[in-house]
Amino acid sequence: MDAILERSHQLQQALTNFVFDASAELAKALEIYAAKKSKSGQGDNFHKDCIIDSFITERKLGNSSVLDLFIQSHPQLTNEERQLIKNWHRTFTGLFAVQNILPDGFELMNWLTAKHYIVKLNNNRAKKDTSRLKKGEIILTRIAPVTDTYWTFSGFYTLMGKLGKPKLAVAIGNFKDNYKDQLYGDAPELLEEAWRSVEYYHQQFVQFFGSDEVTMPGYRLNQKIADFQEKLAQTYLKSAGIDSSKSLGEIVKEAGVDEEDIKKVTEQLGAGIDTVTQMFNPQKGTSKMVMPKIDLPAELKKAERLTALSHPRWGQMFLPTYAKMKSILAAEDWQSIAGAKKLIDFYLEDNSINVSIWHRLAQQYPTRLEKVLQVVLQCPKFRLQTDLDALLVQFDKPLEPELPEIASVPIHLHNLFQEVVLQVSKSKPKDKGKHQKPAKGFQHL
């Protein structure tokens, strides 16, 4: 075992002990961080271990990171050790496929970004714990850099076994829900592209609707959103060089794949047969390709006045109460409106009402909103311009957005479906796909 690899285990343990034995300020920071992170995730041993490790490698106390504080308190560290610890800010959580078993570790691929890593074992316990891992299995774990050429495990792992495509897709979805900030933890370029796709979606929304705020009856807005999605789909098909005047059935037949094979695989991946049939059989009187319809939830379609808001960072939001909230802020005597206080409390307390919504209201009704909050909070000194963000933080509303659901995903994830199609059609004589170069970048939908 390399000396620096062996030393990495000792330093990992020392860092953990440093945090647990730390000053009251650092201990308080860990308590707050853990409480926030515990609200998401599965609450198992891996998740708890992940919380501590991510606090160590990611958090700051003032202007100094936890890693910096550790280095400052250990002046005896060598330059090599200091650099090793500093590099641990690159530690990340991933959903990895075991590509190969090595004499001293593994070759892993992060399924979220398709990046490969040599991960070596830095202690006997890790060797024992990972001895049962087999090629092709999926694990959830964190890895930390040791040198420019290899990494090591940073804590425990969760074994998920060998997953077929459908279960792998579910695992990726669960990862996205539980570790949103780690979705592209090792690929800032993919994260940047994902954020650009959110901005692109916003621009298309504004171009289509003529505004970033639209209010109409729920059923009508549902129809308009469907029209908007179809326009986006047509734009994508055109950019991809696909003839949108043809049905999906015609397109796949040209590729040498049977319609029944596509249906079979799509059903295996969880798509309903009605959706598949619709894709192959466009509505009478048309020959264009039909994209799967995405409806708003029933309760939103029934709303008398539903508002769609679009933001280049926070994404798209649908609010059946926004019109009433605006009427409250526009009223001379807002307290006379039935349910006004209850709705304002809801906007403060509910997670679905994010900071961008409050900032929009503050921009539209600065004086009114300030007066309303003074009454609701029983705080005459409340000032919207200086106190709003602090108030929202008090109600556990993040000031920065997480990557919205509308963000595009890397092509390799989108291609999961296409790979299965190629598998079932590989015996076909016209298998054009096997000679194609893999797509790179992101899929815009």
N, C-alpha and C positions, 0 to 999 in steps of 0.2 A: 504494500500500500504506500502511495506517495506520502511524504511527510506532511505536505500541506493538506492533503485529503484527511489524514488522521487528525491533524490539528483542527480542521474545520468542525469535526464533531465536538471536540472539547470547547471550542469557542461558541458553538450553538448552545451547549448546555450552560456555559457561563453567561451568555446573553439572557437566557430564560431566568436563571437565578438572579441576575441583576435586576430584571424587571420586577420579580416577585419580592425582592428585598429592597426595592427602591424607595426613594423619598415619598412623602405623602402626596406631593404634586403629581408624580409619575403614576403612583398607585391609583389616584383619583382619575387620571386620564384613562388608564386601562379599564377601570370600572365603568366609566361612561361609554367608552368604545365597545366594551363587551356587551353592555346592556342594549346598545343600539343594534349591534350585529346579531344578537341572539333573537331579535324579533323576526329575522328571516332565517332560512336554513332549516335543517332537519333536527338540530339539537343533539346529534349523536357525538361520539367521542372525537371523530374526525373534525366535525364542525367546531367543537370547542377548542381543539388543538389548533385548528386553522385560525381562529380568532386571535389567540395569543401570538401565534407566529406572524400573522399579518400586522398586528399592532407593532411588533418588534421591528419589522422590516419596512413599514410604510408610514408610521405616524411620526408627527413632530410635536415637540413641546416648546412653544415659542418659535424661535428661529432654528432650533437644533432638532435633528431627528433623534430617535431613540438610539440608533446606531452610532451617531456622533457622540451622544452622551456617554455611551459605553466606552468608546475610544478615549474620550477625555478623562474618564475616571480610571483608565488603565494605561498609564504612561509607559509601562514596561513592554508593551506590544511592539513587535518588529514592524518595519515598513511593509513587509509582505503580508503580515497579519492584518495590519490596518487597511491595506488595499482590499484584501479578501472581504473584510467586514463591510467596507464601503460599497462593494459590489453587490451586497445582499439586498440592496434596495430593488434589485432586478428580480428578486424571488417572486414567484407567481403560482397561482393555483390553476391546474389544468385537468382536462379529461384526456388521459393518455392511452394510446394503444401500444402494447408491447410488440415492438417490431422484431427484436432479436434478443436472445439471452447471451450475455457476454461473460467471460470468466470472472470479471470483477464488477459486473453491473448489468445494465440493460441499454438497448437502444429504444427510445420512446418517441412516439409522434403525438403531438398535441392536436386532438381532433378539431379544436376550435379554430386553429390557424394553419394546420398542416405542416408545422415546423417540427424538425427532428432534433433529438438531443441524445447525447451519450451521458448516462446517469450512473455514477459509480457509488458503491456502498462505503460509508465511512466509519462503520462500527459493526461489531459482531451481532448486536441485536437486529440491526437492519438486514444483515445477511440471513439471519434465521427467519425474520418476518417475511422476507421476500422470496424465500427458497421455493415456495409453491407456485410462484408466478410462471405462467406459460405463454408462449408466443401466441399473439392474437387476442389476449385478454385485455379488458379495459379496466383502468384504475383511475380513481380520483385522488390526486395528491398535490403537494407543493414541492417544487424543486428550486434549488439555489445554486448560483454559479460558483465554481471553485477555481477554474482556470479559463482560458479562452477557448478550450477545446472540450471541456466536460463539466457536468453539474453533479449535484448530490441531492438526496431526498432531504427535505426540510420538514421533518415531522412524520406522522403516520400516513397511511393510505387506506382507501376503501376499495376492495376488490369487487368488481361488477361482473367478472367472468367474460366469456365470449358472447358478444351481442350481435344478433342479426340486425339488418338495416332498420327495421321498425323500432326495435328496442333501443338501438343506438340513437335514433332521432329523439326518442322520449328522454334518454339520458342527457342529451344535449339541451333539450328544453328545460329539464330540471336544473341543469347547471346554470342556464341563463337566468332562471328565477332566483336561485339561491346565491349565486356569485356574480351578480351583474357587473360589478366593478372589475372582475377578472376575465370578462368575456374575451377580450383580446389582450390579455395581460403581457404577452410576449411579442405583440405585433402592433406597435403604435401606428404603423402605416395603415393597417386594416381599420383600426379604431378611427383614424382621421377620415378614411374613406367612408366609413359608416356615418360619421357626423355630417359629411358632405351630402350624403344621400338624404338625410333628414332635411337639410337646407334645400336640396333640390325638390323634395316632395312639397315643402312649404311654398316654394316659388311656383310650382305647378298648380297648387291649390289656389293661390292668389290669382294666378292668370285665368284659371277656370271660373272661379266664383266672383272675381273682381274685387275681393276684399279678403282679409284674414279673419273676418268675423261674419258669420252668416246665421240668421235665425229664420226658421220657418216651421210649419207643422212637421212632426217627426216622420210621418209616412212620406211626405214630400222630400224631406232632406235625405231620407234613405234612398229614394229614387235618384236624386241628384248625385249622391255619393257613388252610386252604382255607375252612373254616366261618367263621373270623374275617373273611377277606377278603370273603366273600359278605355277611356282616352289615354290613360297612363299605359295600359297594356298595349294599345295600338302603337304608342310611341316606342315602347320597348321592342315590340316585334319588328318594327321598321328599322330600328337601330341594329337589331340582331340579324337583319337580312332575311327575315321570314315573311313570306307572302301571306298577309292577313286575310286575303280574299278566299283562301283555301281553308277547308275544315281541318281539324287536327287529324281526322282519319286519313285525309288525302296526304297530309305531310308525313305521317309516320309510314304510310305505305311506300312513299317515295324513298324512305330511308331503309326499306327492306325489313320492317318490323310489323308483325301482325297486330291488328286491332285487338284481338282477343288476348294476346300477350300483354298489351298495355293495360287492358282492363284488369286482368288477373293481378298484375304487379301493383297497380294503383290500389286495388282493394286490399292487398296485403299490407300496404303502407298506411291504411286507415282511411282512404278517401271513400266516400259513399258511392254506391253504384249509380245513384241518381245523378251525382255530379259528373261521373265518368261518362254516362250515357249522354248527358247534356253536351259535354265537350265533343263527343263524336257525332252528335246529331243536332246541328244548329236549328234554330227556330225556322218554321216553314216560311218560305219566301226569301230566305237569306242564305248565303253560302259562306259568310265570314266565320272565322274561328271564334267560338264562344268561350270566354274565360269563366272559371268557376265564380259564381255570384257570392259576394260577401255582404250579408245583411247586418244591419245594426240590431242590437238586442231588442226583443219585443217591447220591453218597457220604454225604450227610447223612441221606437216607431210610433207608440201610442201618445207620446207627449204632444200637448197642444202647441207648445212653442219650444223647439229644440234648437240650441245654439251650437254651431261647430266653430271652434277656435283653432287657428293654426299658428305655430311659432317655429322659427328656424332652428331652435334648440330643444324646446320642450315637446315638439311634435304636435299631434292633433288631439283635441279634447272635445267631447260631446257633453253638453250640460243642459238638462231640462229645466234648471232653476236659474240660469244666468239672466234671462229676460226679467224675471221677477226681482232678482238682486239689483238690476239696473233701475227698475221702477222704484224700488225702495230708496236708492240713493238719489233719485231724481225728485222724490216727493218732498214737499214742504214740511209735512208732518209725518215722517216715516214710521213713528211709533203707533200711528193709527192703522197701519196696514196689518192685517191679520197674518200672524206667523213670521213677522219681520225679525224679531229677536231670535227666534228659533233657527231661521235660515242663516242669519249672520253667525250664530254659534256653530252651525253645521259647516260653514265655509272656513271657520277657524280650526275646527277639530278634525274634519274628515281628510284622509290622506289623498283623496282624489282631487281636492282643490289645492293645486300647487302654487308656488310662488309667482309664476308667470301670470296666473289668473288674478292674483291680488295686485300685482304691478299694473296690469291692464286697468283694473278698476280704479287704482290710485291715479293713473294718468287721465282717465276719463272723468272722474269725480273727486278731485283732490280735496276740495273744501268739505264737501258733504261726507265723504268717507272718514275724514278726520273727526268730524263732529259725531258721527255715528259711533265710531270706536271709542271716543271719549265717554259716551254714555254707557255702551255695552261693557267696557272695561272698568267703568267707574273711576276713570283717571283723567281729570280735566287737563292735566299737563301733557297728555299724550300728543306727540307731534308726528304726523305721517312721514314727513321727509327724513327725519332722523331716527324714528323709533319703529317703523314698520317691519324692517327685516329682523330686528331683535325680537319682535313679537312673534313673527312667523317661526323663528328658530325655537322659541319657547313652546310652540305648539308642534314641535318635531317636524317642521317642513324644511327639507333641504333647500339651501339657497342655490345649489347647482343641480342641473338635471342629470338623471341617468339616461343612458341611451334609449330613446323611445322605441316602441314596438314597430313603428313604421320604417325603421332603419333597414337598409339593405344588408344582406348577409354575404359572406365570401362565396365565390362561385363553387369552391370545392364542397361546401355544404349543400348548396343548391343542386349540385351534380349527384348527390346521393341517389336521387330518384333515377337520373339518367344512367348511372352505373348499373342499377338493378335491371333496367330495361335492356342494357347491353348484355347482361348475364343471361337473361332468358332468351335473347335473340342471337346469341353468339354462334349458334349452329346454322343460322340463316345464311344463304349464299351471298346476300348483299349486305354484309356487315360493314358499312362505311365508317361507323364510329371508331373502330379499333385503330384506324390510321390517323385519326385526328389528334392534334395536339391538345392537351388539357387547357381549358379556359382559365384565365387568371383574373384577379380583381373581384369586383362586386356585381351582383345582380340588382338592377333597379326595377322595381315593380310599381 
